[in-house]
């Protein structure tokens, strides 16, 4: 699985781009703010239908334009796939795969998988639970695209339920609607939680191996999935209980949710806590340990997805080496998978990286 060609029009700072990529490592150089990350962002959008920087699609459209065009040619064994997307500043996007309309993100996930390393990965360790939930959910979608629909369905039910609670549940019709939404939330939320728990169990040894390969040891490394609605940590042994626990918590919290006008029960409030030395890595690990853990999360995720789909995702390394000391940089290079790689840097290429191609970006143009 690899990206062979990328076309852009009016995407971020790019008026026009037509770039080809080899099977090995393409190094993309240039000063900060010239469009290196935007190029990787376009590749990641083709793979997952959203920006890895967490911005809405409208922000990807160049200022003063109505839409941005992203086209990509993807090669998988002997099969070539053409993905074309018109990202709209206002309104719905239009996506074609081999000239056929696509309306679901899961149908894009089948054709290209990517693993993104960036300085922002540190936020998975240091920030609040939302970033860790996103990390798990994105890996779920990459390994099993059907779960993209589960996540979308849950988020839709959550929006509908919150709107109902905000408006007030004042009559019999509203109460009946709330019960229907409760059932849908427990069903979709339960499936999402079970997927997360199973993924976390498979990830744990991979993260430990990746951390040890980068740091030489695993200092009390652990993970714990926590959900307020089940009064403590969940583990895979309780998979069959998830729907029942969710439904029970919705009933228990009914009065409080009506008073607050929002949904207080569900996977949108869970946390996957990361531990070092038996303590919360978010608050007790050193900066170096946090960076190593962030790298281990990405390496482990890449390896797990590769094993699941039986082919390597494309690696997107966005200026990741600029934040690493020499030892961690060398360790990461030594343990990177040998797969197609797009690497951006504003400085020198790290020792050990063998570039098959090199592109220089300036002001939204590839100039070399």
C-alpha positions as CSV (number, residue, x, y, z in Angstrom):
1,X,0.0,0.0,0.0
2,X,1.5,3.3,-1.0
3,X,0.8,6.8,-2.4
4,X,2.1,7.2,-5.9
5,X,0.8,10.7,-6.8
6,X,-0.9,13.7,-5.2
7,X,-2.7,16.6,-6.8
8,X,-3.9,19.7,-4.8
9,X,-5.7,22.9,-5.8
10,X,-6.6,25.7,-3.4
11,X,-5.7,23.5,-0.4
12,X,-4.3,25.6,2.5
13,X,-1.4,27.5,0.9
14,X,-1.3,25.5,-2.3
15,X,-2.7,27.0,-5.4
16,X,-1.6,24.0,-7.4
17,X,0.5,20.9,-6.6
18,X,1.4,17.8,-8.6
19,X,3.8,15.5,-6.8
20,X,4.9,11.9,-7.2
21,X,6.4,9.7,-4.5
22,X,8.6,6.6,-4.6
23,X,8.3,3.4,-2.6
24,X,10.9,4.5,0.0
25,X,11.4,7.7,1.9
26,X,10.6,11.1,0.5
27,X,12.1,14.0,2.5
28,X,10.2,17.3,2.2
29,X,12.3,20.3,3.3
30,X,11.6,24.0,3.7
31,X,11.4,26.8,6.2
32,X,8.6,26.8,8.7
33,X,5.2,28.0,7.4
34,X,5.9,27.2,3.8
35,X,3.5,24.2,3.4
36,X,5.3,21.1,4.5
37,X,2.7,20.0,7.1
38,X,-0.2,21.0,4.8
39,X,1.1,18.5,2.3
40,X,1.1,15.7,4.8
41,X,-2.3,16.9,6.0
42,X,-3.7,16.4,2.5
43,X,-2.3,12.8,2.4
44,X,-3.8,12.0,5.8
45,X,-7.2,13.5,4.7
46,X,-7.2,11.1,1.7
47,X,-6.7,8.2,4.1
48,X,-9.2,9.2,6.8
49,X,-11.5,11.9,5.6
50,X,-10.4,14.4,8.2
51,X,-7.4,16.6,9.2
52,X,-4.9,15.1,11.6
53,X,-4.6,18.6,13.1
54,X,-8.2,18.5,14.3
55,X,-9.5,21.4,12.2
56,X,-12.8,21.5,10.3
57,X,-12.7,20.9,6.5
58,X,-13.6,24.5,5.8
59,X,-10.2,25.5,7.3
60,X,-8.4,23.5,4.6
61,X,-9.9,25.6,1.8
62,X,-7.6,28.4,0.7
63,X,-8.8,31.9,1.7
64,X,-11.0,33.5,-0.9
65,X,-12.0,30.2,-2.5
66,X,-15.2,28.0,-2.3
67,X,-13.5,24.6,-2.4
68,X,-10.3,22.8,-2.3
69,X,-9.5,19.8,-4.5
70,X,-7.5,16.8,-3.3
71,X,-6.7,13.9,-5.7
72,X,-4.5,10.9,-4.9
73,X,-3.4,7.9,-6.8
74,X,-2.9,4.9,-4.5
75,X,-1.2,1.6,-5.4
76,X,-1.9,-1.6,-3.5
77,X,-0.2,-4.6,-5.0
78,X,-1.4,-4.5,-8.7
79,X,-4.5,-2.4,-8.0
80,X,-4.6,1.4,-8.5
81,X,-7.2,3.5,-6.8
82,X,-8.0,7.1,-7.6
83,X,-9.5,9.2,-4.8
84,X,-10.9,12.6,-5.6
85,X,-12.4,15.0,-3.1
86,X,-13.9,18.5,-3.3
87,X,-13.7,20.1,0.2
88,X,-16.3,22.8,0.5
89,X,-15.9,26.0,2.5
90,X,-19.7,25.8,3.0
91,X,-21.8,22.8,2.5
92,X,-21.1,19.1,2.0
93,X,-17.9,17.7,0.5
94,X,-18.0,15.5,-2.6
95,X,-15.8,12.4,-2.6
96,X,-15.2,10.0,-5.5
97,X,-13.3,6.7,-5.4
98,X,-12.5,5.4,-8.9
99,X,-15.2,7.9,-10.2
100,X,-17.9,6.4,-7.9
101,X,-19.5,8.7,-5.2
102,X,-18.6,7.9,-1.6
103,X,-20.7,9.1,1.3
104,X,-19.2,7.2,4.2
105,X,-15.7,7.7,5.7
106,X,-15.4,4.0,6.2
107,X,-15.3,3.6,2.4
108,X,-12.3,5.8,2.2
109,X,-10.4,3.9,5.0
110,X,-10.3,0.8,2.9
111,X,-7.8,2.2,0.3
112,X,-5.0,4.0,2.2
113,X,-3.8,3.8,5.8
114,X,-1.3,6.3,7.3
115,X,0.4,6.6,10.6
116,X,1.2,10.2,11.6
117,X,4.1,11.2,13.9
118,X,4.1,14.8,14.9
119,X,5.2,17.1,17.8
120,X,1.5,17.3,18.7
121,X,1.6,13.6,19.7
122,X,2.9,14.7,23.1
123,X,-0.6,16.0,23.8
124,X,-1.9,12.4,23.8
125,X,0.2,11.9,26.9
126,X,0.0,15.4,28.5
127,X,-3.5,16.6,27.6
128,X,-7.0,15.6,28.8
129,X,-8.9,12.4,28.1
130,X,-10.2,13.5,24.7
131,X,-6.9,13.2,23.0
132,X,-6.4,9.6,24.3
133,X,-9.9,8.7,23.2
134,X,-9.2,10.0,19.7
135,X,-6.0,8.0,19.6
136,X,-7.9,4.8,20.4
137,X,-10.8,5.6,18.0
138,X,-8.5,6.5,15.1
139,X,-6.6,3.2,15.5
140,X,-9.9,1.3,15.7
141,X,-11.0,2.9,12.4
142,X,-7.7,2.2,10.7
143,X,-7.8,-1.5,11.7
144,X,-11.5,-2.1,11.2
145,X,-13.1,0.6,9.0
146,X,-16.7,-0.6,9.9
147,X,-16.1,0.9,13.4
148,X,-15.9,4.4,11.7
149,X,-19.7,4.0,11.2
150,X,-20.1,3.0,14.9
151,X,-18.3,6.1,16.1
152,X,-20.3,8.3,13.7
153,X,-23.6,6.7,14.8
154,X,-22.7,7.2,18.5
155,X,-21.7,10.9,17.9
156,X,-25.0,11.5,16.1
157,X,-27.1,9.9,18.9
158,X,-25.1,11.9,21.4
159,X,-25.9,15.2,19.6
160,X,-29.6,14.3,19.3
161,X,-29.8,13.4,23.0
162,X,-28.0,16.5,24.2
163,X,-30.3,18.7,22.0
164,X,-33.3,17.0,23.6
165,X,-32.0,17.4,27.1
166,X,-31.1,21.1,26.5
167,X,-34.6,21.8,25.2
168,X,-36.2,20.1,28.2
169,X,-38.1,16.8,28.5
170,X,-41.5,18.2,29.3
171,X,-44.1,15.8,27.8
172,X,-44.8,12.2,27.1
173,X,-43.5,12.4,23.5
174,X,-40.2,13.9,24.7
175,X,-39.9,11.2,27.4
176,X,-40.5,8.4,24.8
177,X,-37.9,10.0,22.5
178,X,-35.4,10.1,25.4
179,X,-35.9,6.3,26.1
180,X,-35.3,5.5,22.4
181,X,-32.1,7.6,22.4
182,X,-31.0,5.9,25.6
183,X,-31.3,2.5,23.9
184,X,-29.3,3.7,20.9
185,X,-26.7,5.4,23.0
186,X,-26.2,2.2,25.0
187,X,-26.0,0.1,21.9
188,X,-23.6,2.2,19.8
189,X,-21.7,3.4,22.9
190,X,-21.4,-0.2,24.1
191,X,-19.9,-1.3,20.8
192,X,-17.5,1.5,20.8
193,X,-16.3,0.8,24.3
194,X,-15.9,-2.9,23.6
195,X,-13.8,-2.0,20.6
196,X,-11.6,0.3,22.7
197,X,-11.2,-2.3,25.4
198,X,-10.2,-5.1,23.0
199,X,-7.8,-2.7,21.2
200,X,-6.2,-1.5,24.5
201,X,-5.6,-5.1,25.5
202,X,-3.7,-5.8,22.2
203,X,-1.9,-2.5,22.4
204,X,-0.5,-2.8,25.9
205,X,2.3,-5.3,25.1
206,X,3.1,-3.5,21.8
207,X,3.5,-0.2,23.6
208,X,5.8,-1.8,26.2
209,X,8.0,-3.3,23.5
210,X,8.1,0.0,21.6
211,X,9.0,2.0,24.8
212,X,11.7,-0.5,25.7
213,X,13.2,-0.3,22.2
214,X,13.4,3.5,22.5
215,X,14.5,3.9,26.1
216,X,16.0,0.5,27.0
217,X,13.5,-0.2,29.8
218,X,9.8,0.0,30.7
219,X,9.6,1.9,34.0
220,X,6.3,0.6,35.5
221,X,4.5,1.1,32.2
222,X,0.7,0.5,32.4
223,X,-2.7,1.5,31.0
224,X,-6.1,1.6,32.5
225,X,-9.5,2.2,30.9
226,X,-11.7,4.3,33.2
227,X,-15.4,5.0,32.9
228,X,-17.4,6.8,35.6
229,X,-20.5,5.0,34.6
230,X,-19.1,1.6,35.7
231,X,-17.5,3.0,38.9
232,X,-13.9,2.3,38.1
233,X,-11.6,0.7,35.6
234,X,-13.1,-1.5,32.8
235,X,-11.2,-4.6,31.5
236,X,-11.9,-7.0,28.7
237,X,-13.3,-9.6,31.2
238,X,-16.3,-7.3,31.5
239,X,-17.1,-6.9,27.8
240,X,-20.5,-8.6,28.1
241,X,-21.5,-6.2,30.9
242,X,-20.9,-3.0,29.0
243,X,-24.4,-2.4,27.5
244,X,-26.1,-3.4,30.8
245,X,-23.8,-1.0,32.8
246,X,-24.4,1.8,30.3
247,X,-28.2,1.4,30.5
248,X,-28.1,1.2,34.3
249,X,-26.0,4.4,34.6
250,X,-28.4,6.3,32.2
251,X,-31.3,5.4,34.5
252,X,-29.3,6.3,37.6
253,X,-28.2,9.7,36.2
254,X,-31.5,10.6,34.6
255,X,-32.4,13.4,37.1
256,X,-28.9,14.9,37.1
257,X,-28.8,14.9,33.3
258,X,-32.2,16.6,33.1
259,X,-31.0,19.2,35.5
260,X,-27.7,19.8,33.6
261,X,-29.2,19.6,30.1
262,X,-26.5,17.3,28.9
263,X,-25.4,13.6,28.6
264,X,-23.2,12.7,31.5
265,X,-23.0,8.9,30.7
266,X,-21.1,7.3,27.9
267,X,-17.8,6.7,26.2
268,X,-17.4,10.4,25.3
269,X,-16.4,11.0,28.9
270,X,-14.1,8.0,29.4
271,X,-10.3,8.0,29.9
272,X,-7.6,5.6,28.9
273,X,-5.0,6.5,31.6
274,X,-1.3,6.0,30.8
275,X,1.0,5.1,33.7
276,X,4.7,5.2,34.3
277,X,6.2,4.1,37.6
278,X,2.7,3.2,38.5
279,X,1.7,6.9,38.4
280,X,-0.3,9.0,35.9
281,X,2.2,9.9,33.1
282,X,0.3,13.1,32.4
283,X,1.4,14.6,35.7
284,X,4.2,12.5,37.1
285,X,6.4,11.5,34.2
286,X,9.4,13.6,33.1
287,X,9.4,15.5,29.8
288,X,11.7,12.9,28.3
289,X,9.6,10.0,29.5
290,X,6.5,11.7,28.1
291,X,8.1,12.2,24.7
292,X,9.3,8.6,24.6
293,X,5.8,7.3,25.6
294,X,4.3,9.5,22.8
295,X,6.6,7.9,20.2
296,X,5.9,4.4,21.6
297,X,2.2,5.0,21.2
298,X,2.6,5.8,17.5
299,X,5.1,2.9,16.8
300,X,2.8,0.5,18.6
301,X,-0.3,1.7,16.8
302,X,1.5,1.4,13.4
303,X,2.6,-2.2,14.1
304,X,-0.8,-3.2,15.3
305,X,-2.6,-1.8,12.3
306,X,0.0,-3.4,10.0
307,X,-0.5,-6.8,11.6
308,X,-4.3,-6.4,11.4
309,X,-4.6,-5.4,7.8
310,X,-1.5,-7.4,6.7
311,X,0.2,-4.4,5.0
312,X,2.1,-1.4,6.3
313,X,0.5,2.0,6.5
314,X,2.3,4.9,5.0
315,X,4.4,6.8,7.5
316,X,4.0,10.5,7.8
317,X,6.7,12.1,10.0
318,X,5.9,15.7,10.5
319,X,9.0,17.5,11.8
320,X,9.1,14.9,14.6
321,X,12.9,14.9,15.0
322,X,13.1,18.6,15.9
323,X,11.8,17.9,19.4
324,X,14.0,14.9,20.1
325,X,17.5,14.7,21.6
326,X,20.2,12.8,19.7
327,X,19.6,9.5,21.6
328,X,15.9,9.4,21.1
329,X,16.2,10.5,17.5
330,X,18.7,7.7,16.8
331,X,16.5,5.2,18.6
332,X,13.4,6.2,16.6
333,X,15.3,6.0,13.3
334,X,16.6,2.5,14.2
335,X,13.1,1.2,14.9
336,X,11.0,2.9,12.2
337,X,9.2,0.4,9.9
338,X,10.6,0.0,6.4
339,X,7.6,1.3,4.6
340,X,6.8,4.2,2.4
341,X,7.6,7.4,4.4
342,X,7.0,11.1,3.9
343,X,9.2,13.1,6.2
344,X,9.2,16.8,6.7
345,X,12.0,18.8,8.2
346,X,13.1,22.4,8.5
347,X,16.6,21.4,9.4
348,X,19.0,18.5,8.5
349,X,17.8,15.0,7.7
350,X,18.5,12.8,10.8
351,X,21.4,10.3,10.4
352,X,20.2,6.9,9.3
353,X,17.4,8.2,7.1
354,X,17.9,7.2,3.5
355,X,16.0,9.5,1.2
356,X,14.9,8.1,-2.1
357,X,13.5,11.5,-3.2
358,X,13.8,15.0,-1.8
359,X,11.3,17.9,-2.3
360,X,11.8,21.5,-1.3
361,X,8.7,23.5,-0.5
362,X,8.5,27.3,-0.6
363,X,5.4,29.4,-0.3
364,X,3.1,26.6,-1.2
365,X,5.1,25.4,-4.2
366,X,7.5,22.5,-4.7
367,X,10.6,24.2,-6.1
368,X,12.9,21.3,-6.3
